[in-house]
Structures are given as C-alpha cells and as structure tokens.
Amino acid sequence: MRPESVLVIGSGPIVIGQAAEFDYAGTQACKALREEGVRTILVNSNPATIMTDSGIADRVYLEPLTLQALTAVIERERPQGLLATLGGQTGLNLAVALAQSGVLERYGVRLLGKPLEAIRQVEDREAFKELLLRLGEPVPQSRTVTTVEAAEEFAAECGLPLVVRPAFTLGGTGGGIAATPLELLAVVRQGLEASPIRQVLIERALLGWKEIEYEVMRDAQDTCLSVCNMENLDPMGVHTGDSIVVAPSQTLSDRQVQMLRSAALRIIRALRIEGGCNVQFALDPDSDAYYVIEVNPRVSRSSALASKATGYPIARVAAKIAAGKALHQIPNAVTGKTSAAFEPALDYCVVKIPRWPFDKFPSADRTLTTQMKSTGEVMAIERTFEAALVKAIRSLEQRMPDANELRGRPDLLHQPNDRRLFAALQALRDGMTDAEVAAATGYAPWFTERLRDIVALENRLGSEPLDAARYRDAKRAGFSDAAISELSGEQRLPSLVPTFRQVDTCAAEFDAQTPYYYSCYEEEDEVAPGGRSTAVVIGSGPIRIGQGIEFDYCSVHASNSLRQAGWDSVLVNSNPETVSTDFDASTRLYFEPLDLEGVLRVVAREHPTGVLVQFGGQTGLNLADPLALAGVRILGSSVETIDLAEDRRRCEALLRRLGIPQAPGASASSAEEAIAIADRVGYPVVVRPSYVLGGRGMEIVHTPVDLRRYLDAALGLGIRGAILVDKYLLGRELDVDAICDTQAVLIPGILEHVERAGVHSGDSFAVYPPISLTPAERQRVVEHTTAIARALRARGLLNLQFVIQDGEAFVLEVNPRASRTVPLLSKVT
C-alpha cells in the first residue's frame, strides 16, 4: 500500500565510512517518492548536501539526527512511513531507537523497506549468525561476546588471528584484526566501546580468501534480482571501502557466480527486505567453499558504486518499492524500454580505487584492516581490466610513489596498505614474477598476470620504436599521452581519436535514453548529438580532506542552472559516490579522469562554448591554465583572474595597489628568501604554498629551525608556485563569499570563526550572522571585498578570508572559485 507521506532520515555529517553516497541515495529517493505522489519529509543535519535543498523534499528539517529531534518532527508532520535505509548506519540505528521507544507505534508510522526484525537480525551479530545457520549458509567459526574475558576464552579455543566486528557500527568502526593476545585485548575493548549495544562478533580470520560482494533487490511480490557482483582485488582482511574493487568479478567461474548469487537471493528473501541489500562473501581461492561475512540491509558505499557501474539506480528503485511498486512496474530510467526487473548486463569493466588521506597525514599508520580509512574513491570504466585500472590510477589526482619509495620495502607487498598496488607494479618492473607477487600480496594470479601485462607494455614503450600500432595498444590499455611520452621519449605522438561508449544497463541490447559515457579506443562512437549551446562543468573528483561534498553541491547547481537557461550541461567527473554522477544530473555525463587529457578529449567530442572550472574546487582551477593554453575558452573568471588571485606575489601587489591591508610578509622561491622574510616580519609566521586547497602544506612556524624543516620538505615535494611567508596575526577570522559579474558584487553573507586565526576555516566553528563584528568592521570588509572583486574582474564566485585585528580587516586569502561555505550560506540565507 502506497503511503501518502514518508519521513526520510539523512546520514548527517560526512565521516569516514559514511560520505557522499548517502547524499546521492537520499536525493535520488526523494525525487522518486515525489514522482509517485508521496509527500516527503527529510531530516538531516548536513547543509552541504543536495538532499537538503528546498526543491528535493516537500519539507526539509535541518535538525540534529537524534531520537528527540526525530520524535518532534514525527509528532508535527505525522508521516505514514519511515525510510531509514538511505541514511547509512545513522538511519538504521535511529529507526531501531524510534521503534524501541514506542514512537513509531504511538504515531502509527510504518517502517518501509526493511522490517525492524530484519535490521535487528543483521545488525545484532548473534541473531545474524543464527539466521544464517537456519538457512544452511556457511558462517566462519565465531562467537558473539560482550566482555573482554569472553573474547579471550574464544581465542583460546579457536586460535589467532581473529576478526573483531562491533554491532551497529559503520565502516568497521571499532573493529580490526587481532594477531596477538595484546592486540585482541585492545581491539575488543575499542569494539565494545564503539558498539551502541556493547556487543562484538569475534570470528576466524579468513585471511587470503577472496572477498566478493553482491548487490541484490527484492520487492513485496518476492521478485528478486542481482544488480551487480563485485570482486575485491585485496584478499579478506581489508575493509571493502579500502579495497580496490572490480565489477563484474573477473576470477570467478560461472558456477561460483551462480552459487553466490543464489545465496544472496536466499538471504534477502529470508530477511523479507523490500528494496536493496548488500551481501559480502569470503570465497576460498582453491575451491568452491565460501562463508557469508556480512549483510547490509541499507544503501551503502558499494550500492553507489554498483549503481554507477551498471547504470541501475538502486536508491531510486528501492524508494519506488517502498512506495508500493513492484519491480516490473518500475521503468528503467536509462533505457526507457525495460523495467527494473531486468538484471543489468555489462559489456565493459569497472575499477574502483579508494582515495586515502595519507598525503595529508604522512605519519599516520598506513596499514589497512577491517576498519575503513579512505575518505573517498574514484571509478573508471573501460573495455578491459588493465585499461580501467590505469585510468582509475590517473583519476586519483595524487602524486604516485616513485621507485625509490617502493624498493627495498617487502612490507609494502606483504602487509595491506595504500601503496601495495604500486609496490606490486614496481616489483614486477624489478624482475619479480607474477606468481611471486601473487604469493606476497594475496592478489589472485589472474590479477597479477594483468599487472604483468601493464609492465610489459611499459617496457615495450621504452625499448621499441613508437609506431601507430604500439601507440594504439598503449591507449587501449588506458595510458595517458603524458605517460606514453615519458616512457618512450617521444614528444610528437601519433594521432588517435577516442570513441565514447554508453553505460546502458543492457550491454547494448536496447538503446539508452540517458547519455552516460566513458572513453575507449574502439570503432563505434555512441555519443548522441546535442544541438544546443553546450558548456562543460568540471567536477571535483574524489572526496578528500579539504575538497569534499560541498564542491559536488556547487557542480550540480551549475549543471542545473545551465539546463534551466536552455543550455546542454556536460559534466565530467570520476567520483561514483556523488549526485553529480547520477544519470539525470546533467544533459550528458562523462566518467573520465579529471586530468588535462581526459577533459580535452571530452571537449574535442562536445565542441562546447566553454568550460566552467570554478565549481570543482582546486581540481578545476588547476586545469584552467593548461586548458586555456590548449585553446579552450574558460567560462566565468578568466585565467588571468585566477592566476592573479592564486599567485601569491601578484595578489600581494594587487592588494598593495588597492591600499587594502594584508599581513606583513612576502612570497619566496627559495629557502634563504623565506628565512629572510621571516626574520624581517618576526616570528611566528604562517607559511603556505600557492595553488592548494584545504590548507594543505600550511603551517604556523615559531623558529628558524622549524621554518628550515618546513621549507626542505615543501621544496622537496616540488610544490608549484611561490611559498608565502606571512606574519601570524592573532585576531578574529572571517569567511566572505561573493558573487560578481566583473562590476556588480553581491555578498550573500559573512561567517565569523569562533576560533582565533590559525585554525583552518574548514576546521573552525563558524557562526552566521557574525556576532562580534562592529558596523565599521563590517563596512570595511564589504568595501575591501567589493574593491578586490572589481580589480580582479571576477566573474562568478569569489571567496575571501579576513582577520580582524585592532579594528582593521587584513586580507588572508583570495580564492576565485566556489568554497566549502557556499552550501551553508545557500541554506542559511
């Protein structure tokens, strides 16, 4: 029965293990429910999300995700249904709390999609184990415990190593692998602390087994299907969010694929789940033996990956099922001809690689375990595994470790870590056999054979003449022109134009109506012609510290505005978690690396009026200059404006010419120059590089010794542009966002930081409107902002940061792009 109104619980702030995929899922579900005439009420506390925009749900509450707040919303809105599976673990835990407190029964609210008993059975580790045993599904030797003593007793019986999995947590929070009694003691204690019911599952560690995932769907008529199966490159022992993943699975026999598919469908039927479900298996690499490891009765990071990999909108279909539709009654939005009851078929390969924050925290423990550490991920689509893997590496937007960092480090092969893939490639380059690499890493031999093929192609490029055939082989393997030139020594490369193929859910059996493309080097091109004025929007790539969901929010709004203005919006991005890579977020979507070549290939195919770079964070800005040099028109603020704001020396000169105060200091291109500046202005000083985001590389330095250490590290990394050395001003910091058309300047709002200057704006508490700003100080900030925007001839968004000291407004930073505060100001103003 279709509910008239549904309360949707969001996932709250972005945390490791619970990121943009839930904004994507919640946005898709709210749209789907409204299509069915269902009134939607959304509760979420995260203003940076698309789902909290006023047009997504009928009623939006920006409230804390607590039992008390949700009870108040239910009492006021009286929804008939509750959809809790789109808010990650936060949503599930709140649904259980609402039921246990009697709120759902008191107000007659029906839990949609997942029966309460199913949530309890899956999240309560002991109940989950009992369910699987009743179904005859194999489970690892395990025990549910609530004390450290019980865990030690089980370890004495079973032996080590053991895996610790806390109940009712996300991203493996509080869990881990214990190889020694001391490790068991520590991991069990933290697991019990992390679990809201103080319960952990201790199970035999199936280290070395393959990890396989299935995304499955079921409706109220008991129709079930498998959306996608995925294989982790890393063996068991690494959280799937931290593992390199390939879809569809590459090393399973058809018998194994069907065996695990049948098991996943048995489980979703037994749980009576109506909607989507993620099932994780461990598969013996030497036989057909398997174990069920985990079931997630909700949308997950893997659900977003499976949706983007197949084109099957899992969250949209789950919402339609919650509204009372059967799978065969839900049209496939991609083909427009089939229904959601058709299982997707893939005629390409998809690879996901996580994005870890260790470039930001180089001294952190880089070992990967069952507790997730990555902040985001990239996805690449190609015709072969090798090409998809190489393209995904290009998409990471990170400096790859060089050979000297990888050689002589056997631990990088034997222990799971963020550099293991690169260590495996380097080991093959240095003469190890693929069998030896497979034994060291636990990768399936098929995967190391493919890595060997990549290395063999690198060797041919370096030792044989680069003719058209060899160039074509390299391009079909995903190599960029820059990599081919570096390997071959050739600067003039043969001409070869890529083709673009559609993601259509049906392996080209039916025509696709939703243009969703990836590049390859085949014969047939499937791009549908547009016919209207076109602009390309550069997305923000993988979520990382300093560049998160806020920039995806800006990219989506830019795309929507273009379409409302009658233009074709072409979006380029590599992030499978986001709203921007949803099938209906743009006129045409290209899943490509956000490097110069990837964007230029799209531009050459689309012939746009220009490219918008200011909404994709530093990723887009860093592409502006090379795109302009290639003859591409940059829409919005010009390359000259961007460089004038980003180049610290030029920006300093502009501020001096305008008579606008700035912190005493200058920019330096050498260590000696920087030390001389610091001696002149006096310590402490703030040092930071140009052309960076999220305060990367910024530090407050108190002594010449500390400054020398900083400079040696920064210059050793080859940071682009000058290093700025400023006197540290201890004052009140402000964030100002402005919209400009080169002359008129609109300032939507000013945010005041609670912390004194020296804490990055992304890490500072902030209030709106500003509390302590005097009218005179406010006037100075407005005047300075207006003068700078006009002098820069900024067109579009501009973000400025000021510090107020002794009544004067000093400029700290000028950013000619969208900032992380844009979504917040959009909501509060």
N, C-alpha and C positions, 0 to 999 in steps of 0.2 A: 504494500500500500504506500502510495506516494505521500510523504509528509508535506504539509503546507509551509513549514518553516524549519530551518536547520541551523543549529549553532555549530560553527567550525572553530576548533581550537588550533591556534598557530603554535609555532615552536619556540617563540621568544628570541633571545639574543643569539648571535652566531657563536657557537663553541666548536671545538674540535669534535667531530663526530656528528654534528647537527648544524648544517650550514645552509647554503642557498638552495639545496634540493627541496627543502620544505617550503620555501617561498614559491618555487616553481610549482610544486604539487598543490599547495593551497590556492594559488592563483588559478590554476587550471580547474580545480574542483569547484571553486566558487562560480566561475564562468559557466561550467557545465550544469550546476544546480539551477542557476538563473535561467538557462536555456529551457529547463524543464518547468519553469514557472514556480520554482521553490524560492521562498524568501530566505535569504542567507544573512546570518548574524556572525560576524567574525570577531574573535577576541585574540589580540596579540599585543606584545609589548615592544616589538621591534619596528621603529619608524622607517628603517632603511629598506623595507620590503615593498614590492609591488602590491602584495596582497592587502596591505593596509591603506592603499589608495581608496578614495571615496567611491570610485566607479566599479570596484571589483565586487564588493559585497553590498547588500542593501543597507546594512548597518554595521559600522566598524567601531569597536571599542579598543582604544589604546590603553590597556589596563594590565596590571601585573598578572601573570599566569599563576594564580593561587586559588585555592579552594574558596576562600572568602569572596574574591573578586568574581569568580565564575558563578557562584551562587547568587550574587547580587544581579548579574546580567540575566541569568535564567529567571529569577523572580520578576524582573522588569519586562523581559521580552517574551517569556512563555513559549519557547520553541517546542515543536513536537518531536524533533530528532536531534541527536548529538553525533557529529562526525569527528572522532578523536584520532583517527589514524593518519592524519596529514600533518600532525604536529610532533612527529618523532616520539622519543621516549617521554617527553614532557606531556604530550597529549594523552598517551596511554595511561601514564601514572595519574593524571588528573581525572580521567574517566573512571578509573578504579576508586579514587578518593571520593568522587561525586556519588558513585553508587554506594559505597560503604557508609557514607554519611547520611544516606537516605534522601539526598537532594533530587536525584532522578525520579525516584518513586513518588516523592511528595508533589512534584510538579508535572508528573506524567510525561517525562522525557524518555524517548526510546533510543537506546544506543544502536547506531546504524553500522552496518558493515561487519562488525566483529562482535559476537556475543561476549558478554562480560566473562563468561566461563572460559571462552577461548583465550582471552587475554590472560586470565589467571593461569590457565594451563600452560601457556607458552612462557610467561614471564616468571612464574614460580618454578624453579628448576626441578623440584621433586615431582610436582604434578606433571610437568612436561615429560620427564623420564617415564613415569607410569603410563602416560598416554601412548608413547611410542612402543613400549613393551606390549601394551594391549593390541596395538596394530600389527605386532610382529616385526616392527622395524628395528634394525640393529642399533644399539647405542654403546658408546665406549664404557668400559668399566668405570663407575663413578659413584659418588655419594654426595648428597646434599647435607651441608653442615651449617651450624650456627655458632660454633665455637672453634677456637684455635686447637683445642685439645682433640676434638673430633676429627679435625683435618689431619693432625699428626698421627692419630690412630689409623686412619685410612691409608696414609703414606706408608706406614709400617707394613700394611697388608699388601698394597699394590706396588710399592716402589716408586722411585722418582725417575724421570721428571713427570710433573703433573701440571695440568692447566687449571687455573682458578677463574671461574666465571661468576661474577656477582649477579644477583637477581635484580630486575627492574632498573637496569642502567643502560646507557647508550655508548657506542664506540669503544666497548671493552673497558669502560671506566672502572678503575679499581682492580682490574684483573691482571693476569700475567702468567708467565711460565716459571715454575719453581724447579730448579735442578738440584738444589741442596736444601737440607733442613732449615738453615737460616733464611734462605730465600722463601721457603714455604711459609715460615712464620711471618715474614714481612708482608708477603703478597696476600695471605689470608686476612691479616689484620686490616690492610687497606681495603680489601674487598668487602669485608663486613661493614666497615665504616661507610663505604660508598653505596651499599645496598640499602634502600629505604626500609626493607623488612629484615635487614641484618641476616642475609642468607647468601651463601655461595655454593656453587657446584664445583666439586673437585673431581677431575676426570683424568684418565690416562692420556698422556700427551702423544698424539699420533704424528709425531714429527717425521717429515719425509713423505707423508701421504699427499696425494693431490687434493686441492680444495676446489670444489665445484659448487656453483650456485644456480638455482632455478627461480625465475620469477613466474608465478602462476596466478591465474584468475579463476574466480568462481562466481556464479550468480545464484539467485534464490531458487532457480529451477534445477540446480545441481549440474549445470553445464560448466565444464572445466576446460582450461587450455593452458598450455605453456607459452608464455610470451617470449622467453629467451633463456638460453643456458649459457653460462659464462665460466671460464676456467682461469684460475689464478696461476700466473707464472711462478710465483713463490709457492713452495710447499706449505703444508699446515704448520702453524706456529706464528704466522704473521696475520694481523687483522686484515680482513678483506679490503678495508678502506685504505690500508697502507700497501697493498699488493698491486703489482702490475696485473691487469686483467685483460683477457682477450675474449671476444664474442664473435661468432659462436665458438664453443670449445673446439680445440684443434687436435688433441691427442686421444680422445675417447673413441672407442669403437661404436658402431651403431647399436650393438647390444647394450653397451654401458649407457649410452644416451637414453635409450628407451627404458632401461631398468630404473635409472634415477628419475626420469620424467614420471614414470608410473608411481614411484614412491612419493614424489612431491604432490601429485594429484590425490593420492590416498590421504596424505596428511591434511591438505586443505579441506577435503571432504569431511574428515573426522572432526576437524575443528569447527565446521559449519561456517567458515568465513565467507562473507559475501563481499567480494572486492579483490584486492591484491594481497599477495603473500610472498615472502622471500624465504626459501629453504636452502640451507647450506649443508653440504655433504663432504665427508672425507672419503676418498677412494684410494684403495691400495694400488700403487703403481704396477704391481706384479700380478694382480688377479682382479676378479670382479667383486671382491669383498668391499663393503662400504659401511659407513656409520652416518647416522643423522647427527649433525653437530648443533644446529641452531635453526629456529624458525622465528621470523619477524612478522607478526600479524599487522603490519602497517607499511606505509610508504617509507622507503629507506634510500640511502645514497645509491645502492645498487638498483633500486627501482628507477631513479632518474637516469642512470647510465643505460639500463635496459630500454627505457622509453626512447632515448636519443639514438641508441644503437639500432633499434628496429623501426622507429617511426610510430610505434604503438603507444598512444598516450595513456599510460597506466592510471594516473591520478584522475584523468577525465573520465575514463571508463568506470573506475571504482565509484566516483561520485554519481554517475548515471545509475549504476546498480543500486547505490544507497537510496536513490530517488524512486526505485521500484522497477527499473528497466531490466529486461533480460539481455544477455549478450547479443543474441541475434536481432534484437530490436534497436541496438545502438549502431548507427552508421560509422564506418571507418572514415574519419575526417580527412585522412591522407588520400585514399583512393576515390572516395565518394561513391564507390560501387559496391564494395564488400561490406560486411558487418564486423563488429568487434569479436564475433565468434570464430573468425578465421585466425589461425595461428600464423604469426609473421614468418616469412622466409627471407633469408639473407643471401645475396649473391656477392658479398664483399666481406671484408674482415675489419673488425673494430678493436682498437687497443686503447686502454686507459692507463695513464701513468700518474701516480699521486704527486702533488707539489708539497714538499716539506719545508718547514721554516728554519732549517739549519743554516741557511745563508745569513739569517738574522741573528741566530744564536749558535755560532760555530762551536762553542764549548759544551753544548748540550749533549746528552747521551744519544747517539745516533742509532743505537740498536733498536730494531723493530720487533715487537712482540704482539700479544693479543690485545694490547691497549693502543688505540689509534693515536698517531702523532701528526699526520698530514693535515694541512689546512684547506687544501683544495685538490683539484685534479684537472688533467686535460684528456681529451679524447680525439683520436684521429681515425679516419675511415679511408681505406684503400682496398685494392683488389687482392693483395696478399698480406700475410702477417708481417713479412720483413718491411714492406713499404709503410704499413700502418705504424709499426714500431718506430721507424726512423722519423716519420712525420710527427709522431707524438713527442719524441725527444726534442724536435725542433720547436714544438709548441710550448715547452716548459718555461721559456723566457728566463733561463738560468745559464750561468757560465758552467760548462761541463768540466769536471775534474780533469786535469792533464795527466799525462802518463806518469810523471814523477810522483804524483799524489797517490797513484794506484799500485805502482810496482813495489814489490817487497812487503806487501800487506796481505798475507794469506787470510787474515781475519776478515777482510772485506768480501772474500768469497765464501768462507765457512759460516760466518755469522750474518743473520738477516740485518741489513742496513740500507740506507737510502742510496748508497753508491755501488751496490752489488752488481747491478746490470752493467755499469760502466767498467767495473773491475773484471767482470766476465769477458767483455769485449776486449779489454786490454790484455787479459791472459791469453786469449786466442791470437791476438796480434803478436804476442811474445813467444808463441810456439806451443802452448798447451793444446792438447787435443780436445775435441768437443766432448768426448767421453769423460776425460779428466775434469773438465769444467762442470759437467753434469753431476759427477760424484761430489765435487766440492760444494756446489750451490744447492743441490737438490732439485734443480730445474729438470724437467722431463727431457730425455735425449732429443726428442723432436725439436724442442725449442733451442737447444744448444747447437744443433745442426743448422738451424736457420740463422743463428748468430754467426756461425762459421761462414755461411754464405755471404753475409754482410761484410765480414772482414776480408773474405776472398775477393769481393768486388772492389773494396778499398785498395787491396794490393794490385789488382789489375789496373785500376785507375792511376796508380803511382808508378807502374813499371811498363805499361804498354801505351802506344800512341792513342790519343783520344780521337777516335773517328765517330761518325754519326751513330753507328750501331752500339758502340760502347757507351756513348752519351745517353742513348735511349735506354739501355739497360740500367744505368745509374738513376735516371729519372723515374723509371718504373719501380725502382727499389726505394723511392722516397727521398733520394739525396737532393739537397738544395744546390743551386748553381754555385753558391759560395763554397760549399764543401767540395764540390767537384773541381773547382778551380784550385783550391788549396791542395787537394790530393794529386792532381795531375800537373799542376804548374801552368796550366793553360788559362789565359785570361779571356781569349776570344773563343766562345763556345758555339757549337752548332745550334741551329735554330730548331726548336721543337715546341709546339703549342700544346698545352694540356687540354684534355676534354673533361667535361663535368658530367657526372652521373647522379641520378636521383636516388634518394632514400625513399622507397615506396611501399615498404612492408610486405611486398609480394614477389620479390625477385623478378620484376618487370612483367609479371603475368597480366597485370592491369595497369592502365595509365594512371599516373599520380596527378592529383589536382593541387597538391601543396608543394611548391617548389622548395626543395630541401636538398642541397647539393654537396658533393665532395669531388675533388680533382683527382684525375688519374691520367695515364697515358695510353688510352685505348683508341679505337677507331670512331666510336659513336659519341656524339655530344647530345645531352638531353635537356639543356637549358631552354626553358620556354621564353620566347621574346616578350619584352615588356611593352614598349610603345609609348610610355610616358616619361617625363623628366625623372631622372634617377639620381639618387645620392647614396653613397656608401657610408655606413656607420661602422666605425672600428669599435669592437667590443673590448672588454678589459682583461680577457684571458683568465687564467686560473686564479682562484681566490688565494691570497697570500696576506701576511701581516702588512698593513698599510694600504692594500688595494683589495677591497672586499666587495660585498654585495651592493654598496652604495653606488658604485660605478656601473653595475649592471642595471640598477634602477634608472640611472641617467640615460644609458644606451637605449633602454626600452622606451622611455618617454620621447627620446629623439626620434626613434623609429615611428612611434605612433603619431607624432606631430607631422612628420613628413607625409604620412599617408593621409592624415586629415587635410593637409594642404594640397592633395591631389598628386603627390609625387609617388614614385616607386621607391620603397625603402629596401636597401640591400644591406643585410647585416653579416659581418664576418666575425666569427668567434671560435674558440677552441674548447669552451668550458661546458660540459654536459649537465652541470647542476643548475643552470640558470634559466630564468624566464626568457632572456634574450635569445636562447637557442631553442625555444619552443617553436612548434611548427607554424603557429599563427602570430608570432611576434613581429614579423616583417613581411614584406612582399616576397622577397627571396632570401633564403638563408644559405650561407656557405660555411661549412665546418672545415676551417683551414687554420694552419699556424699563423699567428699574428707577427710574422716576420716580413721583411720587405718583399721578398719573392712571393710569398703567399698572398699578400694584399695586391701586388701588381698583377698577378695572374687573374684575380677577380676583376680588377679594374679593366684589364685588357678585354675581358669577356663581356663586361657590362657597359662599357663606354659611358660612365656616369658624368653628370655635370661637375661633380667634385666629390671630395671625401671629407667627412666630419671626424676629426681626431680628438676633440676636446672632451668627449664623454667617457672615454675608455681609460681614464687615469693616465699614469705616466707611460703606459704601453702605447697609447695613441700619440701622445706628444713626441715620444722618441722616434716615431715613424714620420713625423711631419716633414722634417728637413730632407731625408732621402726620397720621400715621395715627391716633394716639390722639385728636387733635382732631376727626377725621372719624368718631369713634365706633367705631374698630376696636380690639379687645382685643389687647394686646401680651402674648404668652406669654413666660415666663421673667422676667428682670429687668424691672421696671416702668419707665415713662417717668420717674418721679420718681428711681428709682435711677440710670438712665442719665444724667439731667441732673446729678444730684448728683456723679457721678464725672467727667463730661465738662466741666462748668462749673468753670473753674479756681478762681474765687473761692469757690464753695460747697464745693469739695473741700478747699481750704485751711482753711476754717472747721471742717469736719468733723475734719480731722487735728489741728487745734489743740485741739478739744474732747476728742478721744481721748488727747491728750498724746503723739502719735506725731511724732517729729522729721521735719522736711522742710527742704529747702534754704531758707535765708533769701531772702525775696522776696515778691512780691505780684503781683496782676494789674492791668492798666492798660487804660483805654479811650481814652486819648489819648497823644500823643507826649510831652507835658510830664509827664504822670503817670509814664510809663515811665522817662523820664530821671531823675526824682526818685527812683524806686525804685532804679535802678542806682547813683546817687550814694550812697544810704544803705547798700546792702549791699556795694558795692565791686566793681570790675571784676576779672576777666572775669565776664560774666553770660551765662546761656543764655536766649534769647528764643524763644518759640514761641506759635502761636495755639491756640485751643481748637478742638475738633471736627475734628481732622485725623488722618490716618493716615500711617505711614511716615516720620515726622519731617518731613513737608512743612512748609516755612516755618521750621524750627528752625535756629538759628544760634548759635554762640558768638561774643560780641561783646567786644572788648577796649577800645574807646574810645568816648567820647560821639559822635564824628563817625560811627563805624560804626553806632552804635545809631540815630542820626537817619536815616541812609540806609536801614537796615532798616525802620524804622517808616514812613517815607514810602512805601516800596514795598508793605508789608503793608497799610497803611490804604487805599492807592490801589486795591488789588485787592478791597476790600470784604470782608475776611475776617470770617466770622461769629464773634461772641463776643469775649471779652476776650483781650488778649495777656498771657502770663505772663512775668514777668521774675524769674529765679532767680539766686542766686549759684552760679557754677560750682564744683562740688565735685570735686576730683581724687581719686577713690577707685576701689574695685572695684565694678563694676556687676553686678547680679543680675536675672534674669528669673524670676518666680514665676507659675505657673498654678494656679488653684484652682477647685474645683467646689463650689457652695454650694446649699443649699435654704432660705436665709434664716437658718438657725441652725447646722446641721452644716456643717463646712468640711473638705473633703478637698484636700490639697496633693499632687498626684502627683509633683512633682519641682521642684528648684531648679537653674537653669542659671547658671553663672558665666561672665562675659565675660572673654576673655583681654585685650582692650584696656581701658585705663582709661576711666572715664566721659567722655563727649563724643563717642564713636563710636556711631552709631545701632545699636540691638540687631540690626537686620536686616543690618547691615554688619560686625558684630563676630564674631570667632571665639568659640565658646562651648563649655564642657565640662560633661559630666554624669557622675557627680555632681560638685558643686563641690569644687575641690582645696584652696583656702586658707581656706575658711570654718571658723572655730572653732566648737565646740559652743555657746558662749554667743551668738555671732553668729547661728548657725542658729536658736537658740531665739527670739531677738528677731525675726527675720524671720517665723517661724511665728506668733508672738504678734501681731505687727503685722498680718499678712495676715488672721488669724482675726478680729481686732477690727474691721478695716475692712470685711470681707465681711459681718459681722453688722450693723454700723452702717448699711451701705448696704442691708441686706435684699436682698442679691444672690441671684438665683435662676438657676442655670446657671453659665456660665463667667465667670471674672474673671482678668485679667492685671495684675500689679503689677511695677513696676521699682523697685529699690532701689539706692542707692550706699552702700557700707561705707566709712566714714572714721573713723579713730581708734576702731575697735571699735563704733561706733554705726551703726545702719541707718536711713538717711534715705530717705523715700519720694520718688521722682522722678515717678511716673506711675501712674494707676489707670485701667484700661480695662475697662469692663463688657461684654466680648464675647470671642469667640474671638480668639486671637492666632496669629501665624505660627509660634510654638513648639509649638502643640498637636499637630500631626502628629509632630514629633520626639519629644516626650515620650511620645506614644502608642506609638511604636515602641521606644524605649529602656527604657521601664518595663514 
